[in-house]
Amino acid sequence: MTDAHADQPPAADVLADARDAHARLRAEISKVIVGQDEIVEQILLCIFCGGHGLLVGVPGLAKTLLISTIARALRLEFSRVQFTPDLMPSDITGTEVIEEDRSTGRREMRFVQGPIFANVVLADEINRTPPKTQAALLEAMQERQVTVGGVRHVLPAPFFVLATQNPLEQEGTYPLPEAQLDRFMLQILIKYPTAEEELEVMRRAAHKGEEEVSPVLDGSDIDRIRTVIKHAPVAEHVMKYALRLVRATRVGEDGANAPEIVRDYVGWGAGPRASEALVLAAKASAILSGDAVVTADHVRRMVHPVLRHRVLTNFNAEADQVTTDTILDGLIEAVPVAESPADEARQMDRVIG
């Protein structure tokens, strides 16, 4: 089923199964992770879409604990790689070693798998390692395989990379190029917990031991939910609304249609991969919440995590201390939701014309 318009809306029991599985997973994760509901939601959505996520937050916000807890709740193999300036590509992908058979004395090459051979890989502080090592990881993310010594080694399925960045310390770092950032489906911004949540974290640390997380889903369940999301239909006017949002971030050939805040503060807008990711994320948001119909509200809900790393600000934004999220807030406000499919067609005509 390659034509989205040929797909049928998910049946009520399929929707209920997806929603219940998602709820059980959230409940299990909450045994260990206090609050951060939106963050957990976006990470799970990224996983169920088959994408990779970039988590940005200061140290001490339990990013590693969160990802390892999700892996345990999904009955998936977890691997953590601490990125450092001296890390080599082979330290991630694996390497070939000479092995001698003691009985025959014969020597042969044997491939030793690196930490990337896991279902959930935490790439901790990905911007602390040189571009050559970053490229090795990002190639594996895209191809779902690594090639060593001319031999192709397929990575386990399902396979997800969740990379982290510290926004505070930028000295001695290697920022990811824009083309490589685009390979992450979502950029997830982790903020400090509320006072109540932080108090609960303190209580748990003082009075409780480590909570046991029981697996509630596995790889086959993820594949099943991913299939439901992939084949969920999206109305034409909703896709066109998502397209108008993405194209309104561009100040090049579409500059006439860009809102004022975009023209003032954006140096480079989002590409076509953003349009695909925005629609897919909207579909996942609908399915996981039990909605059979994808609406403009689902699209708007995913604008920030999908676009914040794909919209590059200019010098004016830095000078005026305008953040990407502020620009996206203005984008949502400036690009209206059509009142009907016919109105959407008229709005789209203005963009094309």
N, C-alpha and C positions, 0 to 999 in steps of 0.2 A: 504494500500500500504506500505508494509514493506521492499520490495526490492528496493533499490535506483535505480537499473538499469532498473526496470520496470516502473519507473516514467517517465513522458513525460516532455519535456522542456516547460516552461510556454508560453502560447500564447502571441502574441504581445500586445493584449489589456490588459491582466492581468499584464504584465510587465509595461505597460504604467501607469496603475492604481496605482501600487505599487510605481513606481518612482514619480508620481505626488503627491500622498499622503505624501510621504517622503519629497518632496520639499515644500509642503504647511506647513507641520509641522515645518521644518527648518525655513521657513520665519516667522512663528508666534513666534517661540522662539527668533529669532533675534530682536524682538521688545523690549525685556527685556535684553537679554544677548548679550554683545558686543564681537565679535570675538569668540575664543575658538571653531572654526569650527570642528577640529578633535575630540575634547572632546565630543561635542554634537553628532557628528556622531557615536562615539563608544558607548555612552550611549543608543542612539536610537537603534543601531544595537543589543545591549545586550537585550533590551526590546523586540524587534521583534523576537529574538531567544528564548524568554522565559527564559533567564538566569538572573543571579544576577551579580552586578558589585561592585568592590572595587575601590574607588576613593582615590588617594593619592596626597596630596598637602598641602602646608603651609596654615595657616589661612588667611582669607581675600580675597580668590579667588572666592567667590560667589558660593560655592558648594551647599549650602542649597537653594539659590535663583534659581540656575540652575535646580535642581531636582524638586522643587515645581512648577517652570514654565512649565517644561515638563509634570508634572502631570495635570496641568490646561489645557494645550493644547491638552491632550489626554482624557479629561473629566473623570479623574480617581480620586478616593479619596486618599488624601495624608496624611501621618502621619510622624511625626519626633520624634525620641527618642534620647535624649542626654545621652550617656552612661557615667556612673560615677562609682567609685569603690564600692559604696554602693547599686548599682542597683541589684535587685533580679530578678530571672526568671519570677516570677508572675507579676512583674511590666511591663513586656513586653507581656506575653501571656494572662494575665488576671487571675482572681481568683474567687472562690466561696464565696458567702456571705449568711448569714442567713437572710431571709426575712420573715416578719410576715404579714399574711393577717389580717387586722384590723377587717374585718367583721366576720371572723370565729375564729380568734386567732391562726390559724394553722401556724406553721413555716415550711419553706422548704428552701432548698438550691437553690440559683440562681447564674448562671455564669455571671460575669461581664467581658465583653471583654476588652482585653488590646489594646494598640496602634498598635499591629501587625496586627489587623484586619482592614487592609486598602489595597488598590491596590498597592500603591507605598509607601514603608517604607524607610525613611532615617534613617539609623543607624549611628548617628554622633559619631565619635571617638570610634569605636568599640573596639579598643585595650585599652581603659581606664576602662573596666569592667572585673570582674573576669571570669575565664574559665567556671564556672557553668552557668553564665548568657549568655556568648557567645555561649555555647553549646545549650541552649534553643532556641536562635535565629536561629542558623545554622540547628538545627533539623527541625524547622518550614520551613526554606528555602527548605530543601530537601523533606520533606514529604507533604508540603502544608497543614498542619494541626497541631493542638496542642491537647494534651490530658490532661485534668484536672479532677481529681477525677474519673478516669476511663472512662470518657466520651470524645469521639472524637468530636472536633469542627473543621469543615473544613474552611479554610481561603478563602476569596473572590477571585474570578478569574476575570481578570488576577491578578497575585501577583508577585511583584518584590521587592527585597531588594537592595538598593544602600547604601553601607557602606562607611564611610570615615575614613581615618587615617592621622594623622599629622606626617610627617617624621622627624620633628625637635626635638620635646620633647619626649624622651623615658624613662625618669625617672618615676617610678610609673605606668608603663604600663604593659599590659599582652599580649605579641605578640601572634597572632593567630598561632596555630600549623599548620604544613605543610598540614596535611590531611584536615583541615578545610579551609585553603586558597584555596585548590583545588576545593572546592565547588563553588567558584566564577568563572564565565565564563571568565570575563575579569578583569584585573587590569589596571585602567585608570590613567595615570599620568597627573596631571594638573599643568601646568607651569605658570609663570607670563605672563601677556598680553604684547603685543608689546607696544612701546611708543605711536603709533597712537591709538591703542585700549584703552590704559589707559587714554589718553587725551579725547577720546569720552566718557568714563565712567565718567570722571570729568564733562564734559559738561552736560551730562544727569542729574547728581546729582545736578548741580547748576541751571539748567534752566527748567527741565522737571519734571512733576509729574510721578507717577507710571503708566506705560503703562498697558492697559487692554489686557489680552491675551484671545483670542476667541478659544474655543475648535474646533479643525478641524477633530479629529478622536475620536473614542470611543473603548470600549472593543471589540466589534464585528469586527471593522476594524482591530484591532491588531491581533485577531484570524485569520482573513482572510489572512493577510499578512504573519503571522507565518506559516500557512498551505502551502502557495506558497513556502516559503523558505524551509520548511521541505521536500517537495516532489520535489524540483528542483534537477535534476540529476547532478551527478559529474562524469566526465570521470575517468576511472581506473588509468590512468597515473598521473592525478592531485592528487588523493587520495594517491597514492604511494609516490608522491613528499612530500606531507604533512607528511606522515608517516616517510620518511627518515629524515625530519627536526627534528621531535620529538625524534626519536631514536638516532639521532646524539648528543642529549643533555645528553645522559646517559654514565656514565663512568664505569658502572659495567660490565654486560655481553656483552654490545655493545661497550665497550671501544675502541676496535680496529678501529671502524668506526667513533669515535668521532674526530672532528677537534682538532688541537693542542690547540687552545684557550680554548676549553671545557675541555680537559685533564688537562690543567694547572690551571684553575680557578673554575671549577664546582665540588661541593661536591656531589650533588644529582640531577639527571635529571628529566624531566617531565614524568608522567605516561600515561596510555592509555586514561584517561579522556581528556588529552590535545589534543590527536589526534582527538577525536570526536569534541571537541570544535573548533579546528582549521579549520576543514572541514566545520562545520556549520557556523562559522563566515565568511569564504570565500564565502559560498553560499549567506549569507545575504548581504555581501558587493557587490556581483554581482547583485543581484535582486534589491536592493535599488538604485543602480546606473543605472538600466535599461538594464543590460547585461544578455542575455539569457544563455550564456556559462560561466562557472566558469573556470578560468585559474590559472596558477601558480602565476601570478601577484596578483590576489585576495588573494591567500594563503600568499604570502610574506607580503602583506599589514597588515595582522592580526597577524603576528608572535609575535610582541612585546607585545600587550595587552593580548594575550592568554598565552604566555609562561613566561613573566617576573616574575610572582609570583609562578611559578611552577619549576623554575630552581634555585637551592640553591647554592650560591657561597661558596667557602672555605676560609681558612685563607689567602692563597696567594692572592686572589682577594682583600681582605680587606687591606692587607699590600701594594699591588701595586695600590690601589685605582681604581680598575677595576670594573665598574658597570655591572649589569645584562644586561642593554641595549647595552653596548659595546660588551659583549659576544654574544648577539643575532645578532648584526651587523656582527660580525665575522662568526657566524653560517650561516647566509644567504649567505655570500660571499663564504664560504667553501663548501656548499652543492649545487652542480650545478643543474640547471633545465635541464631536459632531452630534447634533440632536437626532439625526436619522441617517440611514445609509445614503439617501439622496444628498443630504447636507455634507456627508463625508466625501461624496464624489465631487461636490463643488469645491470643498476645501483642498482636495487632492489636485483638482484642475489648476488651482492657483499655484500650487507647488510646482507642477509640471510646466505650466505656462510661464 
